[in-house]
Amino acid sequence: MRKVSYLPLWHLLLERGMTKSQMRIEAGLTTNVLANMNKGQHISMESLIRICDALDCELKDVVELVKTEE
């Protein structure tokens, strides 16, 4: 089984000196979407596209799938 990880995005934000809140505002996301991301939960494809557009990056720079042990 796999789970969603936003670790690539968190690293990208660090590289750019941007906070999660700044990214949320730039991408036009709600606080609930950011909260879900912080919990490693799924968000909509629309939200992912907004992040990519706001940061001028690709989906692979935002999210990755990681294997979990079950």
Biopython code that builds the backbone (N, CA, C, O; Angstrom):
import numpy as np
from Bio.PDB.StructureBuilder import StructureBuilder

atoms = [
    (1, "MET", "N", (0.840, -1.176, 0.000)),
    (1, "MET", "CA", (0.000, 0.000, 0.000)),
    (1, "MET", "C", (0.889, 1.246, 0.000)),
    (1, "MET", "O", (2.026, 1.214, 0.472)),
    (2, "ARG", "N", (0.354, 2.328, -0.532)),
    (2, "ARG", "CA", (1.091, 3.589, -0.573)),
    (2, "ARG", "C", (0.286, 4.701, 0.075)),
    (2, "ARG", "O", (-0.939, 4.637, 0.173)),
    (3, "LYS", "N", (1.006, 5.718, 0.514)),
    (3, "LYS", "CA", (0.337, 6.895, 1.060)),
    (3, "LYS", "C", (0.937, 8.141, 0.417)),
    (3, "LYS", "O", (2.028, 8.107, -0.153)),
    (4, "VAL", "N", (0.206, 9.221, 0.524)),
    (4, "VAL", "CA", (0.630, 10.492, -0.050)),
    (4, "VAL", "C", (1.597, 11.186, 0.905)),
    (4, "VAL", "O", (1.378, 11.210, 2.116)),
    (5, "SER", "N", (2.659, 11.746, 0.351)),
    (5, "SER", "CA", (3.603, 12.539, 1.138)),
    (5, "SER", "C", (3.817, 13.876, 0.429)),
    (5, "SER", "O", (4.043, 13.924, -0.780)),
    (6, "TYR", "N", (3.742, 14.940, 1.190)),
    (6, "TYR", "CA", (3.980, 16.278, 0.651)),
    (6, "TYR", "C", (5.393, 16.757, 0.976)),
    (6, "TYR", "O", (5.683, 17.949, 0.880)),
    (7, "LEU", "N", (6.263, 15.838, 1.358)),
    (7, "LEU", "CA", (7.641, 16.179, 1.697)),
    (7, "LEU", "C", (8.356, 16.948, 0.578)),
    (7, "LEU", "O", (9.096, 17.888, 0.870)),
    (8, "PRO", "N", (8.156, 16.574, -0.696)),
    (8, "PRO", "CA", (8.806, 17.371, -1.749)),
    (8, "PRO", "C", (8.392, 18.846, -1.706)),
    (8, "PRO", "O", (9.217, 19.731, -1.934)),
    (9, "LEU", "N", (7.124, 19.106, -1.416)),
    (9, "LEU", "CA", (6.642, 20.486, -1.331)),
    (9, "LEU", "C", (7.272, 21.209, -0.155)),
    (9, "LEU", "O", (7.708, 22.352, -0.290)),
    (10, "TRP", "N", (7.325, 20.549, 1.005)),
    (10, "TRP", "CA", (7.904, 21.199, 2.182)),
    (10, "TRP", "C", (9.373, 21.558, 1.925)),
    (10, "TRP", "O", (9.838, 22.615, 2.353)),
    (11, "HIS", "N", (10.096, 20.685, 1.231)),
    (11, "HIS", "CA", (11.496, 20.969, 0.890)),
    (11, "HIS", "C", (11.587, 22.146, -0.083)),
    (11, "HIS", "O", (12.454, 23.010, 0.055)),
    (12, "LEU", "N", (10.688, 22.172, -1.063)),
    (12, "LEU", "CA", (10.675, 23.257, -2.045)),
    (12, "LEU", "C", (10.418, 24.601, -1.364)),
    (12, "LEU", "O", (11.058, 25.602, -1.685)),
    (13, "LEU", "N", (9.478, 24.612, -0.426)),
    (13, "LEU", "CA", (9.182, 25.855, 0.292)),
    (13, "LEU", "C", (10.395, 26.332, 1.084)),
    (13, "LEU", "O", (10.688, 27.527, 1.114)),
    (14, "LEU", "N", (11.101, 25.399, 1.725)),
    (14, "LEU", "CA", (12.320, 25.756, 2.467)),
    (14, "LEU", "C", (13.374, 26.358, 1.540)),
    (14, "LEU", "O", (14.009, 27.359, 1.870)),
    (15, "GLU", "N", (13.549, 25.730, 0.374)),
    (15, "GLU", "CA", (14.526, 26.219, -0.601)),
    (15, "GLU", "C", (14.203, 27.637, -1.049)),
    (15, "GLU", "O", (15.099, 28.444, -1.297)),
    (16, "ARG", "N", (12.915, 27.928, -1.150)),
    (16, "ARG", "CA", (12.480, 29.244, -1.640)),
    (16, "ARG", "C", (12.255, 30.256, -0.520)),
    (16, "ARG", "O", (11.914, 31.409, -0.784)),
    (17, "GLY", "N", (12.442, 29.834, 0.719)),
    (17, "GLY", "CA", (12.249, 30.734, 1.847)),
    (17, "GLY", "C", (10.805, 31.170, 2.014)),
    (17, "GLY", "O", (10.528, 32.304, 2.403)),
    (18, "MET", "N", (9.898, 30.270, 1.720)),
    (18, "MET", "CA", (8.467, 30.565, 1.768)),
    (18, "MET", "C", (7.809, 29.733, 2.857)),
    (18, "MET", "O", (8.155, 28.566, 3.042)),
    (19, "THR", "N", (6.867, 30.320, 3.575)),
    (19, "THR", "CA", (6.147, 29.574, 4.608)),
    (19, "THR", "C", (4.956, 28.847, 3.992)),
    (19, "THR", "O", (4.536, 29.148, 2.874)),
    (20, "LYS", "N", (4.429, 27.900, 4.731)),
    (20, "LYS", "CA", (3.239, 27.180, 4.279)),
    (20, "LYS", "C", (2.060, 28.137, 4.128)),
    (20, "LYS", "O", (1.266, 28.012, 3.196)),
    (21, "SER", "N", (1.953, 29.082, 5.041)),
    (21, "SER", "CA", (0.857, 30.060, 4.973)),
    (21, "SER", "C", (0.983, 30.950, 3.743)),
    (21, "SER", "O", (-0.017, 31.256, 3.093)),
    (22, "GLN", "N", (2.195, 31.363, 3.424)),
    (22, "GLN", "CA", (2.408, 32.166, 2.214)),
    (22, "GLN", "C", (2.018, 31.374, 0.973)),
    (22, "GLN", "O", (1.374, 31.903, 0.067)),
    (23, "MET", "N", (2.412, 30.103, 0.936)),
    (23, "MET", "CA", (2.065, 29.251, -0.198)),
    (23, "MET", "C", (0.553, 29.103, -0.300)),
    (23, "MET", "O", (-0.004, 29.156, -1.397)),
    (24, "ARG", "N", (-0.116, 28.916, 0.843)),
    (24, "ARG", "CA", (-1.568, 28.745, 0.858)),
    (24, "ARG", "C", (-2.258, 29.963, 0.255)),
    (24, "ARG", "O", (-3.180, 29.827, -0.550)),
    (25, "ILE", "N", (-1.812, 31.141, 0.644)),
    (25, "ILE", "CA", (-2.408, 32.376, 0.134)),
    (25, "ILE", "C", (-2.128, 32.540, -1.358)),
    (25, "ILE", "O", (-3.033, 32.865, -2.127)),
    (26, "GLU", "N", (-0.879, 32.317, -1.772)),
    (26, "GLU", "CA", (-0.502, 32.435, -3.187)),
    (26, "GLU", "C", (-1.312, 31.488, -4.070)),
    (26, "GLU", "O", (-1.700, 31.841, -5.184)),
    (27, "ALA", "N", (-1.560, 30.284, -3.561)),
    (27, "ALA", "CA", (-2.274, 29.267, -4.342)),
    (27, "ALA", "C", (-3.789, 29.383, -4.200)),
    (27, "ALA", "O", (-4.528, 28.705, -4.913)),
    (28, "GLY", "N", (-4.257, 30.231, -3.293)),
    (28, "GLY", "CA", (-5.698, 30.392, -3.100)),
    (28, "GLY", "C", (-6.346, 29.187, -2.446)),
    (28, "GLY", "O", (-7.471, 28.817, -2.784)),
    (29, "LEU", "N", (-5.631, 28.571, -1.505)),
    (29, "LEU", "CA", (-6.145, 27.390, -0.814)),
    (29, "LEU", "C", (-6.796, 27.785, 0.508)),
    (29, "LEU", "O", (-6.478, 28.826, 1.082)),
    (30, "THR", "N", (-7.698, 26.953, 0.977)),
    (30, "THR", "CA", (-8.321, 27.185, 2.280)),
    (30, "THR", "C", (-7.403, 26.658, 3.385)),
    (30, "THR", "O", (-6.483, 25.880, 3.133)),
    (31, "THR", "N", (-7.674, 27.096, 4.598)),
    (31, "THR", "CA", (-6.893, 26.595, 5.732)),
    (31, "THR", "C", (-7.137, 25.104, 5.929)),
    (31, "THR", "O", (-6.255, 24.394, 6.412)),
    (32, "ASN", "N", (-8.321, 24.622, 5.562)),
    (32, "ASN", "CA", (-8.622, 23.192, 5.682)),
    (32, "ASN", "C", (-7.740, 22.356, 4.766)),
    (32, "ASN", "O", (-7.287, 21.278, 5.150)),
    (33, "VAL", "N", (-7.495, 22.848, 3.558)),
    (33, "VAL", "CA", (-6.627, 22.116, 2.628)),
    (33, "VAL", "C", (-5.223, 22.014, 3.213)),
    (33, "VAL", "O", (-4.616, 20.944, 3.193)),
    (34, "LEU", "N", (-4.713, 23.114, 3.729)),
    (34, "LEU", "CA", (-3.374, 23.092, 4.327)),
    (34, "LEU", "C", (-3.332, 22.168, 5.542)),
    (34, "LEU", "O", (-2.350, 21.454, 5.744)),
    (35, "ALA", "N", (-4.381, 22.179, 6.344)),
    (35, "ALA", "CA", (-4.448, 21.287, 7.511)),
    (35, "ALA", "C", (-4.412, 19.830, 7.065)),
    (35, "ALA", "O", (-3.722, 19.012, 7.674)),
    (36, "ASN", "N", (-5.149, 19.501, 6.009)),
    (36, "ASN", "CA", (-5.141, 18.132, 5.486)),
    (36, "ASN", "C", (-3.752, 17.749, 4.991)),
    (36, "ASN", "O", (-3.309, 16.618, 5.192)),
    (37, "MET", "N", (-3.073, 18.675, 4.352)),
    (37, "MET", "CA", (-1.721, 18.397, 3.868)),
    (37, "MET", "C", (-0.776, 18.154, 5.038)),
    (37, "MET", "O", (0.057, 17.248, 4.988)),
    (38, "ASN", "N", (-0.901, 18.953, 6.082)),
    (38, "ASN", "CA", (-0.040, 18.778, 7.257)),
    (38, "ASN", "C", (-0.258, 17.423, 7.920)),
    (38, "ASN", "O", (0.645, 16.897, 8.571)),
    (39, "LYS", "N", (-1.454, 16.857, 7.756)),
    (39, "LYS", "CA", (-1.775, 15.537, 8.315)),
    (39, "LYS", "C", (-1.449, 14.409, 7.338)),
    (39, "LYS", "O", (-1.644, 13.236, 7.657)),
    (40, "GLY", "N", (-0.951, 14.761, 6.145)),
    (40, "GLY", "CA", (-0.641, 13.748, 5.144)),
    (40, "GLY", "C", (-1.875, 13.151, 4.496)),
    (40, "GLY", "O", (-1.841, 12.027, 3.996)),
    (41, "GLN", "N", (-2.962, 13.904, 4.505)),
    (41, "GLN", "CA", (-4.207, 13.426, 3.905)),
    (41, "GLN", "C", (-4.295, 13.881, 2.453)),
    (41, "GLN", "O", (-3.577, 14.780, 2.015)),
    (42, "HIS", "N", (-5.185, 13.238, 1.731)),
    (42, "HIS", "CA", (-5.376, 13.555, 0.320)),
    (42, "HIS", "C", (-6.035, 14.917, 0.158)),
    (42, "HIS", "O", (-6.869, 15.319, 0.970)),
    (43, "ILE", "N", (-5.649, 15.620, -0.902)),
    (43, "ILE", "CA", (-6.330, 16.848, -1.291)),
    (43, "ILE", "C", (-6.731, 16.700, -2.752)),
    (43, "ILE", "O", (-6.283, 15.777, -3.432)),
    (44, "SER", "N", (-7.561, 17.595, -3.229)),
    (44, "SER", "CA", (-8.074, 17.475, -4.594)),
    (44, "SER", "C", (-6.987, 17.757, -5.627)),
    (44, "SER", "O", (-5.993, 18.427, -5.347)),
    (45, "MET", "N", (-7.203, 17.231, -6.820)),
    (45, "MET", "CA", (-6.290, 17.498, -7.926)),
    (45, "MET", "C", (-6.300, 18.993, -8.250)),
    (45, "MET", "O", (-5.272, 19.556, -8.624)),
    (46, "GLU", "N", (-7.452, 19.626, -8.108)),
    (46, "GLU", "CA", (-7.547, 21.071, -8.347)),
    (46, "GLU", "C", (-6.608, 21.835, -7.412)),
    (46, "GLU", "O", (-5.936, 22.774, -7.836)),
    (47, "SER", "N", (-6.563, 21.435, -6.151)),
    (47, "SER", "CA", (-5.667, 22.086, -5.191)),
    (47, "SER", "C", (-4.207, 21.856, -5.563)),
    (47, "SER", "O", (-3.386, 22.766, -5.454)),
    (48, "LEU", "N", (-3.885, 20.653, -5.998)),
    (48, "LEU", "CA", (-2.512, 20.356, -6.413)),
    (48, "LEU", "C", (-2.109, 21.210, -7.611)),
    (48, "LEU", "O", (-0.985, 21.710, -7.673)),
    (49, "ILE", "N", (-3.023, 21.375, -8.557)),
    (49, "ILE", "CA", (-2.742, 22.202, -9.737)),
    (49, "ILE", "C", (-2.545, 23.659, -9.331)),
    (49, "ILE", "O", (-1.668, 24.338, -9.864)),
    (50, "ARG", "N", (-3.350, 24.139, -8.397)),
    (50, "ARG", "CA", (-3.203, 25.520, -7.914)),
    (50, "ARG", "C", (-1.818, 25.733, -7.300)),
    (50, "ARG", "O", (-1.182, 26.764, -7.518)),
    (51, "ILE", "N", (-1.363, 24.747, -6.534)),
    (51, "ILE", "CA", (-0.035, 24.839, -5.922)),
    (51, "ILE", "C", (1.037, 24.881, -7.002)),
    (51, "ILE", "O", (1.947, 25.710, -6.954)),
    (52, "CYS", "N", (0.926, 23.987, -7.972)),
    (52, "CYS", "CA", (1.902, 23.947, -9.070)),
    (52, "CYS", "C", (1.923, 25.264, -9.837)),
    (52, "CYS", "O", (2.993, 25.769, -10.175)),
    (53, "ASP", "N", (0.754, 25.817, -10.111)),
    (53, "ASP", "CA", (0.681, 27.095, -10.827)),
    (53, "ASP", "C", (1.294, 28.222, -10.003)),
    (53, "ASP", "O", (2.050, 29.038, -10.531)),
    (54, "ALA", "N", (0.972, 28.269, -8.714)),
    (54, "ALA", "CA", (1.471, 29.342, -7.847)),
    (54, "ALA", "C", (2.986, 29.288, -7.688)),
    (54, "ALA", "O", (3.643, 30.326, -7.612)),
    (55, "LEU", "N", (3.537, 28.083, -7.638)),
    (55, "LEU", "CA", (4.977, 27.916, -7.418)),
    (55, "LEU", "C", (5.753, 27.687, -8.706)),
    (55, "LEU", "O", (6.978, 27.562, -8.688)),
    (56, "ASP", "N", (5.030, 27.633, -9.835)),
    (56, "ASP", "CA", (5.645, 27.364, -11.137)),
    (56, "ASP", "C", (6.514, 26.108, -11.069)),
    (56, "ASP", "O", (7.706, 26.128, -11.377)),
    (57, "CYS", "N", (5.872, 25.019, -10.653)),
    (57, "CYS", "CA", (6.579, 23.749, -10.524)),
    (57, "CYS", "C", (5.706, 22.615, -11.058)),
    (57, "CYS", "O", (4.574, 22.843, -11.487)),
    (58, "GLU", "N", (6.227, 21.424, -11.029)),
    (58, "GLU", "CA", (5.519, 20.244, -11.510)),
    (58, "GLU", "C", (4.945, 19.457, -10.334)),
    (58, "GLU", "O", (5.342, 19.655, -9.186)),
    (59, "LEU", "N", (4.014, 18.573, -10.635)),
    (59, "LEU", "CA", (3.366, 17.759, -9.610)),
    (59, "LEU", "C", (4.386, 16.959, -8.796)),
    (59, "LEU", "O", (4.228, 16.798, -7.586)),
    (60, "LYS", "N", (5.413, 16.468, -9.449)),
    (60, "LYS", "CA", (6.450, 15.682, -8.759)),
    (60, "LYS", "C", (7.217, 16.515, -7.734)),
    (60, "LYS", "O", (7.857, 15.965, -6.837)),
    (61, "ASP", "N", (7.150, 17.846, -7.867)),
    (61, "ASP", "CA", (7.806, 18.736, -6.913)),
    (61, "ASP", "C", (6.946, 18.986, -5.680)),
    (61, "ASP", "O", (7.399, 19.593, -4.709)),
    (62, "VAL", "N", (5.698, 18.514, -5.726)),
    (62, "VAL", "CA", (4.725, 18.780, -4.666)),
    (62, "VAL", "C", (4.398, 17.536, -3.854)),
    (62, "VAL", "O", (4.302, 17.595, -2.628)),
    (63, "VAL", "N", (4.227, 16.419, -4.532)),
    (63, "VAL", "CA", (3.719, 15.219, -3.867)),
    (63, "VAL", "C", (4.459, 13.979, -4.359)),
    (63, "VAL", "O", (4.931, 13.921, -5.495)),
    (64, "GLU", "N", (4.545, 12.995, -3.476)),
    (64, "GLU", "CA", (5.102, 11.697, -3.858)),
    (64, "GLU", "C", (4.308, 10.607, -3.151)),
    (64, "GLU", "O", (3.667, 10.847, -2.128)),
    (65, "LEU", "N", (4.361, 9.430, -3.704)),
    (65, "LEU", "CA", (3.724, 8.270, -3.084)),
    (65, "LEU", "C", (4.806, 7.450, -2.402)),
    (65, "LEU", "O", (5.825, 7.118, -3.008)),
    (66, "VAL", "N", (4.577, 7.129, -1.140)),
    (66, "VAL", "CA", (5.547, 6.330, -0.395)),
    (66, "VAL", "C", (4.886, 5.041, 0.075)),
    (66, "VAL", "O", (3.716, 5.024, 0.456)),
    (67, "LYS", "N", (5.653, 3.978, 0.039)),
    (67, "LYS", "CA", (5.127, 2.680, 0.468)),
    (67, "LYS", "C", (5.001, 2.642, 1.980)),
    (67, "LYS", "O", (5.841, 3.170, 2.709)),
    (68, "THR", "N", (3.934, 2.006, 2.433)),
    (68, "THR", "CA", (3.735, 1.804, 3.864)),
    (68, "THR", "C", (3.779, 0.311, 4.142)),
    (68, "THR", "O", (3.479, -0.504, 3.270)),
    (69, "GLU", "N", (4.147, -0.032, 5.342)),
    (69, "GLU", "CA", (4.179, -1.444, 5.722)),
    (69, "GLU", "C", (2.860, -1.814, 6.370)),
    (69, "GLU", "O", (2.412, -1.161, 7.312)),
    (70, "GLU", "N", (2.253, -2.851, 5.864)),
    (70, "GLU", "CA", (0.992, -3.339, 6.443)),
    (70, "GLU", "C", (0.994, -4.836, 6.481)),
    (70, "GLU", "O", (0.023, -5.444, 6.932)),
]
sb = StructureBuilder()
sb.init_structure("model")
sb.init_model(0)
sb.init_chain("A")
sb.init_seg("    ")
for serial, (resi, resn, name, xyz) in enumerate(atoms, 1):
    if name == "N":
        sb.init_residue(resn, " ", resi, " ")
    sb.init_atom(name, np.array(xyz, "f"), 0.0, 1.0, " ", f" {name:<3s}", serial, name[0])
structure = sb.get_structure()
